[in-house]
Amino acid sequence: MPENEMTVKDVMVIARQIGLSIPEQSVAGVLSNSQLLRGYCDLICSMDLRDDCLPAYEYRP
């Protein structure tokens, strides 16, 4: 398992820390989404983002 891959135990610890109860049938989906978000975080953190870039206020998704 890659070092940044979350486990069910990790998800349950984080949920307990913030007072969130996750129904048993939702744990797999929460884990999957957590891993997806972790991948996006890793991607963003790997980019060279300058401190002097102006925000894109005109951006419309």
C-alpha positions as a printed Julia matrix, in Angstrom:
61×3 Matrix{Float64}:
   0.0    0.0     0.0
   1.38   3.45   -0.9
   2.32   5.55    2.13
  -0.34   8.19    1.44
  -3.21   5.73    0.91
  -5.85   5.93    3.6
  -7.31   2.9     5.35
 -10.71   2.31    6.92
  -9.02   2.77   10.3
  -7.71   6.21    9.22
 -11.18   7.29    8.09
 -12.78   6.1    11.32
 -10.15   7.91   13.44
 -10.71  11.17   11.55
 -14.49  10.78   11.81
 -14.24  10.17   15.56
 -12.01  13.23   15.98
 -14.64  15.5    14.42
 -17.63  13.78   16.03
 -18.93  12.27   12.8
 -20.62   8.88   12.72
 -20.36   7.01    9.41
 -22.93   4.29    8.76
 -21.32   0.92    8.01
 -22.76   0.86    4.47
 -21.11   4.23    3.72
 -17.58   3.5     4.96
 -16.33   2.12    1.62
 -17.59   5.19   -0.25
 -16.14   7.59    2.32
 -12.8    5.79    2.07
 -12.86   5.94   -1.73
 -13.69   9.66   -1.75
 -11.05  10.36    0.9
  -8.41   8.67   -1.23
  -9.55  10.64   -4.28
  -9.35  13.93   -2.37
  -5.93  12.98   -0.98
  -4.76  12.45   -4.56
  -6.0   15.92   -5.55
  -4.27  17.45   -2.51
  -1.02  15.73   -3.45
  -1.36  17.0    -7.03
  -2.0   20.59   -5.95
   0.82  20.5    -3.38
   3.22  19.27   -6.05
   2.59  22.32   -8.26
   4.85  25.34   -8.17
   2.38  28.03   -7.13
   3.91  31.47   -6.85
   2.92  33.77   -4.01
   2.4   36.71   -6.37
  -0.32  35.17   -8.59
  -3.56  37.11   -8.63
  -6.76  35.19   -7.91
  -8.91  34.39  -10.95
 -12.03  36.3    -9.88
 -13.47  36.12  -13.38
 -13.29  32.31  -13.49
 -16.67  30.63  -13.95
 -16.75  26.82  -13.86
